[in-house]
Amino acid sequence: MLPATEKFEAAIHILRTLRAAGHEAYLAGGCVRDLLLGREPADFDVATSATPDVVLGMFPRTFAVGAHFGVVLVAIGGEPAGAGESGPGEAQFATTEVATFRSDGVYSDGRHPDVVRYTASAAEDVQRRDFTINALLLDPLRMGSVFEGKDFEKQVLRFALPHRRAWVDGDPESRSSQDDTVLRAAVVDYVGGLADLDAGVVRAIGRPEQRFEEDHLRLLRGVRFAARFGFAIEPGTFAAMRKLAGRIHGVSCERVRDELTKMLTEGRARRAFELLDETGLLAEVLPEVAKMKGVEQPPQFHPEGDVWTHTLMLLERLEAGCPMTLAWGALLHDVGKPPTFRVAPDRIRFDGHVEVGVAMGAEICRRFRFSNDETRQILALIENHMKFADAPRMKESTLKRFLRLDRFDEHLALHRLDCLAAHGILDTWEFVREKHESMPSEAVRPAPLVTGRELIAEGYAPGRRFKEMLHAVEDAQLEGSISTAEEALALVRERFGKAPEAAGTPESQTDKGPPPSPPHTL
């Protein structure tokens, strides 16, 4: 990925080029919001009065990815990266999305406007956007007037990009009030976005119901932005979200999945799912999770409360940038508890909740069209999360097989979260973590002492028992009771009997009756 400074410089180059040709051009959308919040933008988008055909003809490397909606990608750069003794590496480009000012018609599909009309007015363009905090424009060229000297790019970068972690975390010493004043003076705000950013409010532009009817995914985006930034949702916007929550079914499962994944992995997952519940969206997109509410748990194991509270406490501890499979595993690890809840004479029980949870998780993954690899890992996390309790009593071979589960660090992480969201006791986690870290990989996954080839050479015929034989050999190998091929074959003879003599009847024919008689001859 290109450094943010290169992306910013590419966007500035595009702005200057468009301005020199007599067009209006600004940085627009999320990058402006993030700069004002002291966050480093992932990308820099440009909004301009230039139409797509003009943009396509103005820059040498362009891609008309959304020209019907006024969007063109402009690639700036091209210097080879990673040049070395073997020659230059692949050329690197900073790609910027350039969108023409426009006014949208009706959104009959709840996603795209049926008709797009280009406009020369930036004020008209921002009215079609979703939330006020995402409709701010920035004219970085305005900032040049406050600088002395000729090194304009360097000065702008100083103010427009966070260079230290402290700035991102909001350290006032790393970003002065003068910096903020300069940055804010370059902002063009037609919708009150600056005031909402200062107040910590997510507000739909214009009539909230109209904004959500245009693009139903905005229902989830509003929740995500409020959770990510710790903002409140403006009452009118919140009311419209509750009223129109059912419209989310008009959005493709993949788009819903991606929004939920972002909520789970941006470091504010608990607040995101609380808001999903409060807006009525949770019952629409994940009814299985909504049913966790009010499902009590045995207080001796779960003093925190019901399954929903427990799950929220797990989500609260998910770190920003955590693996998406871990995040979904944390969300769904107890999804099988509501349908298996029962009050037994001794305590509340959830008989078979793991098996039921795996089946439910498989259906959720299928519904949201996760990849096969993602599905396998999410289901593995659900399936194995209760096995940690047995780890201190496991046979050595069983424990080693447990430790070699794919991406075991995620299993460890989930168990730790599970404990901290309940009784808080980490003894078992410490035990398993120490075993995982101390055992060399060759002890956990040793090279096999024998394979099917050796069993065939020994005189055994391929069949159902091969798997049993090889499993028994690996068991003994993992337990440390055998360590050579000779010992492995001796174990097979002892437990499964000696192989038939080479001259005798092959084992695979011993239960098939006598051989057929030769044909009669006349």
PEMOWO-V742175 format. One record per pair of residues at least 6 apart in sequence whose ideal C-beta (glycine too) atoms are under 8 Angstrom apart, sorted by the first residue. I is the first residue (numbers start at 1). J is the second residue. Records with the same first field share a line. If there is no record, write none. Layout:
BEGIN
I: J ; J
END
This chain:
BEGIN
2: 77 ; 92 ; 94
4: 40 ; 41 ; 161
5: 157 ; 161
6: 77 ; 94
7: 41 ; 43 ; 44 ; 94 ; 96
8: 44 ; 157 ; 160 ; 161
9: 94 ; 153 ; 157
10: 44 ; 74 ; 76 ; 77 ; 94 ; 95 ; 96
11: 27 ; 44 ; 45 ; 46 ; 94 ; 96
12: 140 ; 141 ; 153 ; 156
13: 76
14: 25 ; 46 ; 59 ; 74 ; 76 ; 96 ; 98
15: 25 ; 26 ; 27 ; 46 ; 140 ; 141
16: 141
17: 58 ; 59
18: 24 ; 25 ; 46 ; 48 ; 50 ; 55 ; 58
19: 25 ; 141
21: 50 ; 54 ; 58
23: 48 ; 49 ; 50 ; 54
24: 48 ; 49 ; 101 ; 120 ; 122
25: 46 ; 47 ; 48 ; 49 ; 50
26: 46 ; 47 ; 48 ; 122 ; 137 ; 138 ; 139 ; 188
27: 44 ; 45 ; 46 ; 47 ; 137 ; 138 ; 139 ; 140
28: 45 ; 46 ; 47 ; 99 ; 136 ; 137 ; 138
29: 45 ; 47 ; 129 ; 134 ; 135 ; 136
30: 41 ; 42 ; 43 ; 45 ; 134
31: 41 ; 43 ; 44 ; 45 ; 138
32: 136 ; 137 ; 138 ; 187
33: 133 ; 134 ; 136 ; 193 ; 197
34: 40 ; 41
35: 41 ; 138 ; 160 ; 161 ; 183
36: 136 ; 183 ; 184 ; 187 ; 194 ; 197
37: 197 ; 229
38: 162 ; 167 ; 168 ; 170 ; 175
39: 162 ; 168
40: 161 ; 162 ; 168
43: 96 ; 97
44: 96
45: 96 ; 97 ; 98 ; 99
46: 74 ; 96 ; 97 ; 98 ; 99
47: 98 ; 99 ; 100 ; 101 ; 122 ; 125 ; 137
48: 55 ; 98 ; 99 ; 100 ; 101
49: 100 ; 101 ; 119 ; 120 ; 122
50: 58 ; 98 ; 100
51: 70 ; 100 ; 118
52: 64 ; 67 ; 70 ; 71 ; 72 ; 100
55: 62 ; 72 ; 74 ; 98 ; 100
56: 62 ; 64 ; 67 ; 72
59: 74 ; 75 ; 76
61: 74 ; 75 ; 76 ; 78 ; 93
62: 72 ; 73 ; 74 ; 75
63: 72 ; 73 ; 75
64: 72
65: 71 ; 72 ; 73
66: 72
68: 116
69: 99 ; 102 ; 112 ; 113 ; 116
70: 99 ; 100 ; 101 ; 102 ; 116 ; 118
71: 97 ; 98 ; 99 ; 100
72: 97 ; 98 ; 99
73: 95 ; 96 ; 97 ; 98
74: 95 ; 96 ; 98
75: 93 ; 94 ; 95 ; 96
76: 93 ; 94 ; 95 ; 96
77: 91 ; 92 ; 93 ; 94
78: 91 ; 92 ; 93
79: 91 ; 92
80: 88 ; 89 ; 90 ; 91 ; 92
81: 89 ; 90 ; 91 ; 92
82: 88 ; 89 ; 90
83: 89
100: 118
101: 118 ; 119 ; 120 ; 121 ; 122 ; 124 ; 125
102: 116 ; 117 ; 118 ; 119 ; 125 ; 128
103: 116 ; 117 ; 119 ; 124 ; 125 ; 127 ; 128
104: 113 ; 115 ; 116 ; 117 ; 128 ; 214
105: 113 ; 114 ; 115 ; 116 ; 117
106: 113 ; 114 ; 115
107: 113 ; 114 ; 213 ; 214 ; 215
108: 114
109: 250
110: 213 ; 214 ; 215 ; 216 ; 247 ; 250 ; 251
111: 215 ; 216 ; 217 ; 250 ; 251
113: 214
119: 125
122: 137 ; 188 ; 190
123: 190
126: 135 ; 137 ; 190 ; 191 ; 205
127: 135 ; 190 ; 191 ; 205 ; 206
128: 214
129: 135 ; 191 ; 205
130: 204 ; 205 ; 211 ; 215 ; 218 ; 221 ; 222
131: 202 ; 203 ; 204 ; 205 ; 218 ; 221 ; 222 ; 225 ; 237
132: 191 ; 192 ; 193 ; 196 ; 203 ; 204 ; 205
133: 193 ; 196 ; 197 ; 201 ; 202 ; 203 ; 225 ; 231
134: 193 ; 225
135: 190 ; 191 ; 193 ; 205
136: 187 ; 188 ; 189 ; 193 ; 194 ; 197
137: 187 ; 188 ; 189 ; 190
138: 183 ; 186 ; 187 ; 188
139: 186 ; 187 ; 188
140: 156 ; 160 ; 186
142: 185 ; 186
143: 155 ; 156 ; 159 ; 160 ; 182 ; 183 ; 185 ; 186
144: 152 ; 155 ; 156
146: 182 ; 185
147: 155 ; 156
149: 155
159: 179 ; 182 ; 183
160: 183
162: 168 ; 175
164: 171 ; 174
166: 173 ; 174
167: 174 ; 175
184: 194
187: 194
191: 205
192: 203
196: 202 ; 203 ; 234
200: 229 ; 230 ; 231 ; 232
201: 231 ; 232 ; 233 ; 234
202: 222 ; 225 ; 226 ; 229 ; 231 ; 232 ; 233 ; 234 ; 237
203: 234 ; 236 ; 237
204: 211 ; 212 ; 218 ; 222 ; 234 ; 236 ; 237 ; 240
205: 211
208: 236 ; 237 ; 239 ; 240 ; 241
209: 240 ; 243 ; 244
211: 218 ; 240
212: 218 ; 219 ; 240 ; 241 ; 244 ; 247
213: 244 ; 247
216: 244 ; 247 ; 248 ; 250 ; 251
217: 248 ; 251 ; 255 ; 256 ; 259
219: 241 ; 244 ; 245 ; 247 ; 248 ; 279 ; 281
220: 248 ; 251 ; 256 ; 259 ; 260 ; 263 ; 281 ; 285
221: 259
222: 233 ; 237 ; 241
223: 233 ; 241 ; 263 ; 272 ; 275 ; 276 ; 279 ; 281
224: 259 ; 262 ; 263 ; 266 ; 272
225: 231
226: 232 ; 233 ; 271 ; 275
227: 263 ; 266 ; 268 ; 269 ; 271 ; 272 ; 275
228: 266 ; 267 ; 268 ; 272
230: 268 ; 271
233: 241 ; 275 ; 279
238: 278 ; 279
241: 279 ; 280 ; 281
242: 279 ; 280
245: 279 ; 280 ; 281 ; 283 ; 284
246: 284
248: 256 ; 281 ; 284 ; 285
249: 284
253: 367 ; 368 ; 369
254: 368 ; 369
256: 285 ; 368
257: 368 ; 369 ; 370
260: 285 ; 286 ; 368
261: 324 ; 327 ; 328
263: 269 ; 272 ; 273 ; 276
264: 272 ; 315 ; 318 ; 324 ; 327 ; 328 ; 330 ; 331
265: 318 ; 320 ; 321 ; 322 ; 323 ; 324 ; 327
266: 272 ; 320
267: 318 ; 319 ; 320 ; 321
269: 315 ; 316 ; 318 ; 327 ; 331
270: 312 ; 313 ; 315 ; 316
272: 315
273: 282 ; 289 ; 311 ; 312 ; 315 ; 331
274: 312
276: 282 ; 285 ; 286
277: 283 ; 290 ; 293
282: 289 ; 290
283: 290
286: 364
288: 332 ; 335 ; 338 ; 360 ; 364
289: 311 ; 331 ; 332 ; 335
291: 338
292: 306 ; 307 ; 308 ; 311 ; 334 ; 335 ; 337 ; 338
293: 306 ; 307 ; 308
294: 306 ; 308
295: 306 ; 307 ; 308 ; 337 ; 338 ; 341
296: 305 ; 306 ; 341 ; 348
297: 305 ; 306 ; 307 ; 310 ; 337 ; 348
298: 347 ; 348 ; 349
300: 347
301: 422 ; 423
302: 310 ; 422 ; 423
303: 422 ; 423
304: 310 ; 313 ; 421 ; 422
307: 334 ; 337 ; 338
310: 334 ; 421 ; 422
311: 330 ; 331 ; 334 ; 421
313: 420 ; 421
314: 330 ; 331 ; 333 ; 417 ; 418 ; 421
315: 330 ; 331
316: 421
317: 417 ; 420 ; 421
318: 326 ; 327 ; 330 ; 417
322: 413
323: 407 ; 410
324: 374
325: 374 ; 377 ; 378 ; 381 ; 407 ; 410
326: 381 ; 410 ; 413 ; 414
328: 374 ; 378
329: 377 ; 378 ; 381 ; 382 ; 385 ; 410 ; 414
330: 381 ; 414 ; 417
332: 357 ; 360 ; 361 ; 364 ; 378 ; 382
333: 357 ; 381 ; 382 ; 385 ; 414 ; 418
334: 353 ; 357
335: 357 ; 360 ; 361 ; 364 ; 382
336: 350 ; 352 ; 353 ; 354 ; 355 ; 356 ; 357 ; 358 ; 359 ; 360 ; 382
337: 350 ; 353 ; 357
339: 356 ; 360
340: 350 ; 351 ; 352 ; 353 ; 356
341: 348 ; 350
342: 348 ; 349 ; 350 ; 351
343: 349
354: 382 ; 383 ; 385 ; 386
357: 382
358: 379 ; 382 ; 383
361: 378 ; 379 ; 382
362: 375 ; 379
365: 374 ; 375 ; 378 ; 379
366: 375
370: 378
376: 406
377: 406 ; 407 ; 410
380: 405 ; 406 ; 411
381: 410 ; 411 ; 414
384: 402 ; 405 ; 411
385: 411 ; 414 ; 415 ; 418
387: 402
388: 411 ; 415 ; 428 ; 429 ; 432
389: 428
391: 399 ; 402 ; 428 ; 431 ; 432 ; 435
392: 428 ; 431
394: 402
395: 479
396: 478 ; 479 ; 480
397: 474 ; 475 ; 476 ; 478 ; 479
399: 435
400: 439 ; 443 ; 444 ; 445 ; 478
401: 478
403: 432 ; 435 ; 436 ; 439 ; 444
404: 444 ; 445
405: 411
408: 436
412: 429 ; 432 ; 433 ; 436
415: 428 ; 429 ; 432
416: 426 ; 429
419: 425 ; 426 ; 428 ; 429
420: 426
446: 477 ; 478
448: 470 ; 473 ; 474 ; 477
449: 473 ; 477 ; 482 ; 483 ; 484 ; 485 ; 487 ; 488
450: 470 ; 473 ; 485 ; 488 ; 489 ; 492
451: 470
452: 462 ; 466 ; 470
454: 485 ; 489
455: 466 ; 469 ; 470 ; 492
456: 462
458: 489 ; 492 ; 499
459: 498 ; 499 ; 500 ; 501 ; 502 ; 507
460: 466 ; 469 ; 492 ; 496 ; 499 ; 507
461: 500 ; 506 ; 507 ; 508
462: 508
463: 507 ; 508
465: 496
468: 496
469: 492 ; 495 ; 496
472: 491 ; 492 ; 495 ; 496
473: 482 ; 488 ; 491 ; 492
476: 482 ; 487 ; 488 ; 491
477: 483 ; 488
482: 488 ; 491
493: 499
499: 507
500: 506 ; 507 ; 510
509: 515
END
